[in-house]
């Protein structure tokens, strides 16, 4: 299960989202798909659950969705922006 950390501030910008990590002052700009991943991670989700939701909302294959989601999760976990929860 994955959930976003609470130590950030965000603001909508056109179709995207600007996020500032208040612990390290890092700035991120998310496009519309990444923004949706971030929004969905407000509550704990599995990678499969996250991909299922995204595939319902965007036209993408399961393989492409999983690859993109894992890239996003890896990057934001490394940055301390998401947390991997114990079952």
DASULGI-V817749 format. One record per run of one state. SS is the DSSP state (A for helix, B for strand, O for the rest). FROM is the first residue (numbers start at 1). LEN is the number of residues. If there is no record, write none. Layout:
ss	from	len
SS	FROM	LEN
SS	FROM	LEN
This chain:
ss	from	len
O	1	1
B	2	3
O	5	3
B	8	6
O	14	2
B	16	6
O	22	4
B	26	5
O	31	1
A	32	9
O	41	4
B	45	1
O	46	1
A	47	11
O	58	4
A	62	17
O	79	3
B	82	3
O	85	3
